[in-house]
């Protein structure tokens, strides 16, 4: 009933336009991210299924290393979106410089850790040795760009929160074009081979970080200053988001490990899982764009003390995102037999990729609703509950059920894909209950 009442609101057109003005640039940025990932998988596939599976493993490990940076963007966007619409301009400037300094320091630590420990970490994973051999050099190269990625993510969050999303879009357009061009040039035109994928990523991240630092420099009024109090406010919001990312990425790696236990065609299925995730990202990345846009929209409204408007903004953004997710899902499913062969020439990999698409993508609209509402909760600073819901759905449902259905009962990959769907439904149900309960509205007043 609440949803119907909101949709019938007389100001619905104004809210939709407001939501869309923030969401479409973010969706386009995520589309660029998808194109980069798609070119990575395509090139890896040209070097064989082992390289493709190795790239998939290295890419998941990459996300483990940049979790702190991703979490920092949640705290940065949540705090800055409210300070930007308030009259506390000096605090806003201090928060900007604090977040940038933190990103540089954390990124440098991640780079050092990645360079020196990537080989050891991958060595201890229960995956076929041939996949480890492909993943290790890629992850070491990726590590060289961690600091640039931290700065790029943080400055993108600053631009979103300060109504400069168009600048962020410009930067990411350049990063995407440069990354894709370098991907093909370095992989096929130099002795680097498949390692060129990693080198292209590092170079494009560096360029993006430099561009964004130029854009956000206008907010640094009195030089770079650091505030432990401001950092603590950001970290209070960020640490649950960091744990969420850890649980999520470890969950994906756990799925790779579960797939390695399958008695037949495990390498092919792992390659198919890599391809399936990249194809699915054509839906998930735009949805995640709405998630991030919702965080800023809700945060801006709360900064102006417009609690009811914040609630409605979140709902309308979620409805819009679900509509787009449905369209994208239909496009991919109807064209799956054309898309899958483009990423691999191995018939088994192609068939398993198709199976993943026809099962996993059925729940994409459900996923979209829960993820976008979660963005609104993040914008209010309610990150602890979001973390608990996502972590619980992954580690209490998805992982145990995947092993039980896929390995123990012998249903194989389809059993694992259906376990993912069941966990998504559980996550969406709890996220909806939390959002419509409105406890986060009162909680948000304590954050900044």
C-alpha positions in Angstrom: 0.0 0.0 0.0 2.8 2.4 0.8 4.4 1.8 -2.6 1.1 2.5 -4.4 0.6 5.7 -2.4 4.1 6.9 -3.3 3.6 6.2 -7.0 0.3 8.2 -7.0 2.0 11.2 -5.3 1.4 14.4 -7.2 5.1 15.3 -7.1 6.0 11.9 -8.7 7.2 13.5 -12.0 9.5 15.9 -10.1 11.0 13.1 -8.0 11.5 10.8 -11.1 13.3 13.6 -13.0 15.4 14.4 -9.9 16.3 10.7 -9.5 17.0 10.2 -13.2 19.3 13.2 -13.4 21.6 11.6 -10.9 21.1 8.0 -12.1 21.7 8.1 -15.8 25.3 9.4 -15.6 26.1 6.8 -13.0 24.4 4.1 -15.2 26.6 5.2 -18.2 29.7 5.1 -16.0 28.8 1.6 -15.0 28.2 0.7 -18.7 31.8 1.8 -19.4 33.0 -0.4 -16.6 31.0 -3.3 -18.2 32.7 -2.6 -21.6 36.1 -2.7 -20.0 35.3 -6.0 -18.3 33.9 -7.5 -21.4 37.0 -6.6 -23.4 39.1 -8.2 -20.7 37.2 -11.5 -20.9 37.2 -11.4 -24.7 40.9 -11.0 -24.8 41.5 -13.6 -22.1 39.4 -16.0 -24.0 41.6 -15.6 -27.1 44.5 -16.9 -25.1 42.5 -20.0 -23.9 40.0 -21.2 -21.3 42.8 -21.5 -18.7 43.7 -17.8 -19.1 40.0 -16.9 -19.0 39.5 -18.8 -15.8 42.7 -17.4 -14.3 41.6 -13.9 -15.2 38.3 -14.5 -13.4 40.1 -15.6 -10.2 42.6 -12.7 -10.4 39.8 -10.2 -10.9 37.9 -11.5 -7.8 41.1 -11.2 -5.8 41.6 -7.7 -7.2 38.3 -6.7 -5.5 39.5 -8.1 -2.2 42.4 -5.7 -2.3 40.4 -2.6 -3.1 37.7 -3.3 -0.6 38.9 -0.6 1.8 38.7 1.9 -1.1 35.2 0.9 -2.1 34.1 1.1 1.5 35.7 4.6 1.9 33.6 5.8 -1.0 30.4 4.8 0.9 31.4 6.8 3.9 32.7 9.7 1.8 29.5 9.9 -0.3 27.2 9.6 2.8 29.0 12.4 4.8 29.7 14.7 1.9 26.2 14.5 0.4 24.8 15.9 3.6 27.5 18.5 4.2 27.2 19.8 0.6 23.5 20.7 1.0 24.0 22.2 4.4 25.6 25.5 5.3 28.8 23.8 6.8 31.1 24.6 3.9 34.4 24.6 5.9 33.5 21.1 7.2 32.8 20.0 3.6 36.2 21.2 2.4 37.9 19.5 5.4 36.0 16.2 4.6 37.2 16.3 1.0 40.9 16.7 1.9 40.6 14.1 4.6 39.1 11.5 2.3 41.7 12.1 -0.4 44.6 11.8 2.0 43.1 8.6 3.4 42.6 7.1 -0.1 46.2 7.8 -1.0 47.6 6.2 2.2 45.3 3.2 2.1 45.9 2.6 -1.6 49.7 2.7 -1.1 49.4 0.1 1.6 47.2 -2.1 -0.6 49.7 -1.8 -3.5 52.6 -2.9 -1.3 50.6 -5.8 0.1 49.5 -6.9 -3.3 52.9 -6.8 -4.9 54.6 -8.8 -2.2 51.8 -11.3 -1.2 49.7 -12.0 -4.3 51.7 -15.1 -5.3 51.5 -16.6 -1.9 47.8 -15.9 -1.5 46.9 -17.5 -4.9 49.2 -20.4 -4.2 47.2 -21.4 -1.1 43.8 -21.5 -3.0 42.3 -24.8 -3.9 42.2 -24.4 -7.7 43.9 -26.2 -10.5 47.6 -25.3 -10.8 47.2 -24.1 -14.4 44.7 -21.5 -13.3 47.0 -20.3 -10.5 49.8 -19.9 -13.0 47.6 -17.6 -15.1 46.1 -15.6 -12.2 49.4 -14.8 -10.3 51.1 -12.5 -12.8 47.8 -10.7 -13.5 47.2 -10.0 -9.9 50.7 -8.7 -9.3 50.4 -6.3 -12.2 46.9 -5.2 -11.0 48.5 -4.5 -7.6 50.6 -1.7 -9.1 47.4 0.3 -9.8 45.6 -0.1 -6.4 46.6 3.3 -5.2 45.4 5.0 -8.4 42.1 3.0 -8.1 41.6 4.1 -4.5 42.1 7.8 -5.5 39.8 7.4 -8.5 37.0 5.8 -6.5 37.2 8.4 -3.7 37.3 11.4 -6.0 34.3 10.0 -8.0 32.4 9.8 -4.7 33.3 13.4 -4.0 32.1 14.5 -7.4 28.8 12.6 -7.0 28.1 14.1 -3.6 28.9 17.6 -4.8 26.6 17.6 -7.8 29.5 17.3 -10.3 28.5 13.9 -11.7 29.1 15.1 -15.2 32.9 15.6 -14.4 33.0 12.0 -13.1 31.3 10.8 -16.3 33.9 12.7 -18.4 36.8 11.0 -16.5 35.3 7.5 -16.7 34.6 8.0 -20.5 38.3 8.7 -21.0 39.4 5.8 -18.7 37.1 3.4 -20.5 38.3 4.4 -24.0 42.0 4.3 -23.0 41.6 1.0 -21.2 40.0 -0.8 -24.1 42.4 0.6 -26.7 45.4 -0.4 -24.5 43.9 -3.8 -23.9 43.9 -4.8 -27.5 47.2 -2.9 -28.3 49.2 -4.4 -25.4 47.7 -7.9 -25.5 48.0 -8.5 -29.2 50.6 -6.1 -30.3 53.4 -6.6 -27.7 55.2 -9.5 -26.0 53.1 -8.9 -22.9 50.3 -11.1 -24.2 47.4 -11.6 -21.8 49.4 -9.7 -19.1 48.6 -6.6 -21.2 45.1 -6.7 -19.7 46.6 -5.8 -16.3 49.0 -3.1 -17.7 46.2 -1.4 -19.5 44.2 -1.3 -16.3 47.0 0.3 -14.3 47.7 3.0 -16.9 44.1 4.0 -17.4 43.5 4.2 -13.6 46.5 6.5 -13.3 45.1 8.9 -15.9 41.6 8.8 -14.3 43.0 9.6 -10.8 45.0 12.6 -12.1 42.0 14.0 -14.0 39.7 13.7 -11.0 42.2 15.3 -8.6 42.2 18.3 -10.9 38.4 18.5 -10.7 38.1 18.2 -6.9 40.9 20.6 -6.3 38.4 23.5 -6.2 37.0 22.2 -2.9 40.4 22.4 -1.1 40.2 26.0 0.1 43.1 26.1 2.6 45.4 23.3 1.3 45.3 19.7 2.3 44.2 19.3 5.9 43.5 16.1 7.8 40.8 15.6 10.5 40.7 12.5 12.6 37.2 13.4 13.8 36.0 13.6 10.1 37.8 10.4 9.3 36.1 8.7 12.2 32.7 9.9 11.0 33.4 8.4 7.6 34.8 5.2 9.0 31.8 4.7 11.2 29.8 4.4 8.0 32.6 2.8 5.9 33.6 -0.2 8.1 30.4 -2.1 7.7 30.6 -1.5 3.9 34.1 -2.8 4.0 33.0 -6.0 5.8 30.1 -6.3 3.3 32.6 -6.2 0.4 34.8 -8.7 2.1 32.0 -11.1 2.7 30.7 -10.6 -0.8 34.0 -11.1 -2.6 35.1 -14.0 -0.4 31.7 -15.5 -1.2 32.4 -15.3 -5.0 35.8 -16.8 -4.4 34.2 -19.5 -2.4 31.9 -20.3 -5.3 35.0 -20.7 -7.5 36.4 -23.1 -5.0 33.1 -25.0 -4.8 33.1 -25.2 -8.6 36.6 -26.7 -8.5 35.2 -29.6 -6.4 32.8 -30.6 -9.3 33.8 -34.0 -10.6 33.7 -33.1 -14.3 34.5 -30.1 -16.5 35.4 -27.9 -13.5 37.9 -25.7 -15.5 35.3 -25.2 -18.2 32.6 -24.4 -15.7 34.8 -21.9 -13.9 35.5 -20.2 -17.2 31.8 -20.2 -17.9 31.2 -18.6 -14.4 33.7 -15.9 -15.3 31.9 -15.2 -18.6 28.5 -15.4 -16.9 29.5 -12.8 -14.3 30.8 -10.4 -17.0 27.6 -10.8 -19.0 25.5 -10.4 -15.9 27.4 -7.2 -15.0 25.7 -5.6 -18.0 22.7 -5.6 -15.6 24.4 -5.4 -12.2 26.6 -2.4 -13.0 23.7 -0.1 -14.0 21.8 -1.4 -11.0 24.8 -0.5 -8.8 24.8 2.9 -10.4 21.3 3.4 -9.1 22.5 2.1 -5.8 25.2 4.8 -5.6 22.9 7.5 -7.0 20.3 6.6 -4.4 22.8 7.0 -1.6 23.5 10.6 -2.8 19.9 11.4 -3.4 18.8 10.2 0.0 21.8 11.8 1.7 21.1 15.2 0.0 17.5 15.2 1.1 18.4 14.2 4.7 21.0 17.1 4.7 18.1 19.5 4.0 16.1 17.8 6.8 13.5 16.5 4.2 13.0 13.0 5.7 9.8 12.2 3.8 11.3 13.3 0.5 14.3 11.2 1.2 12.1 8.1 1.6 10.2 8.8 -1.6 13.4 9.4 -3.5 14.7 6.0 -2.6 11.5 4.2 -3.7 11.2 6.0 -7.0 14.9 5.4 -7.8 14.4 1.7 -7.0 11.3 1.4 -9.2 13.2 3.1 -12.1 16.1 0.8 -11.6 14.0 -2.3 -11.6 12.3 -1.3 -14.8 15.7 -0.9 -16.5 16.9 -4.2 -15.1 13.9 -6.0 -16.6 14.6 -4.5 -20.0 18.3 -5.4 -19.9 17.5 -8.9 -18.6 15.2 -9.6 -21.5 17.7 -8.3 -24.0 20.4 -10.5 -22.7 18.3 -13.7 -22.4 16.8 -13.2 -25.9 20.3 -12.8 -27.4 22.3 -15.2 -25.1 23.1 -17.6 -27.9 24.7 -14.8 -29.8 26.6 -13.2 -26.8 28.0 -16.4 -25.2 30.0 -17.6 -28.3 31.7 -14.2 -28.5 33.5 -14.7 -25.2 34.8 -18.3 -25.9 35.4 -20.7 -28.7 35.1 -23.7 -26.4 31.8 -25.4 -26.9 31.6 -26.7 -23.3 32.3 -23.2 -22.0 29.7 -21.7 -24.2 27.0 -24.2 -23.2 27.7 -23.7 -19.5 27.7 -20.0 -19.9 24.2 -20.2 -21.5 23.0 -22.3 -18.7 24.2 -19.7 -16.2 22.5 -17.0 -18.1 19.1 -18.8 -18.3 19.1 -19.5 -14.6 20.9 -16.7 -12.8 19.4 -13.8 -14.8 15.9 -14.8 -13.9 16.3 -13.0 -10.5 18.0 -9.9 -11.7 14.9 -7.6 -11.2 14.6 -9.0 -7.7 18.3 -8.3 -7.1 17.9 -4.7 -8.5 15.1 -3.8 -6.0 17.1 -5.0 -3.0 20.4 -3.5 -4.1 19.0 0.0 -4.9 17.1 0.2 -1.6 20.3 -0.8 0.0 21.9 2.3 -1.6 19.3 4.5 0.1 20.1 2.9 3.4 23.8 3.5 2.8 23.0 7.2 2.1 21.3 7.4 5.5 24.4 5.8 7.2 22.5 2.6 8.0 25.4 0.5 6.7 25.6 -2.0 9.6 22.1 -3.4 8.8 22.9 -3.5 5.0 26.1 -5.4 5.8 24.3 -7.9 8.1 21.6 -8.6 5.4 24.0 -9.1 2.5 26.6 -11.1 4.6 23.8 -13.3 6.0 22.3 -14.0 2.6 25.7 -15.0 1.2 27.3 -17.0 4.0 24.2 -18.5 5.7 22.3 -19.3 2.5 24.3 -19.0 -0.8 27.5 -20.8 0.1 26.2 -23.7 2.2 23.3 -24.3 -0.2 25.7 -24.2 -3.2 27.9 -26.9 -1.7 24.9 -28.9 -0.6 23.0 -28.8 -4.0 26.0 -28.6 -6.3 28.5 -31.0 -4.7 26.8 -33.1 -2.0 23.6 -33.9 -3.9 25.3 -33.9 -7.2 23.2 -31.3 -9.1 26.4 -29.7 -10.3 26.5 -26.1 -11.6 22.7 -25.6 -12.0 22.3 -26.4 -8.3 24.9 -23.6 -7.5 23.2 -21.1 -9.8 19.8 -21.8 -8.1 21.4 -21.3 -4.7 22.5 -17.9 -5.8 18.9 -17.0 -6.8 17.5 -18.2 -3.5 19.9 -16.0 -1.5 19.0 -13.0 -3.7 15.3 -13.5 -2.8 16.2 -13.7 0.9 18.3 -10.5 0.7 15.7 -8.6 -1.2 13.0 -9.5 1.3 15.0 -8.3 4.3 16.2 -5.1 2.6 12.6 -4.2 1.7 11.4 -4.8 5.3 14.2 -2.6 6.7 13.6 0.3 4.2 9.9 0.4 4.7 10.3 0.2 8.5 11.8 3.7 8.3 14.0 3.2 11.4 17.0 4.5 9.3 15.3 7.9 9.0 15.8 8.5 12.8 19.2 6.8 12.7 20.5 9.2 10.0 20.2 12.2 12.4 23.0 10.8 14.5 25.5 10.3 11.6 26.8 13.8 10.8 
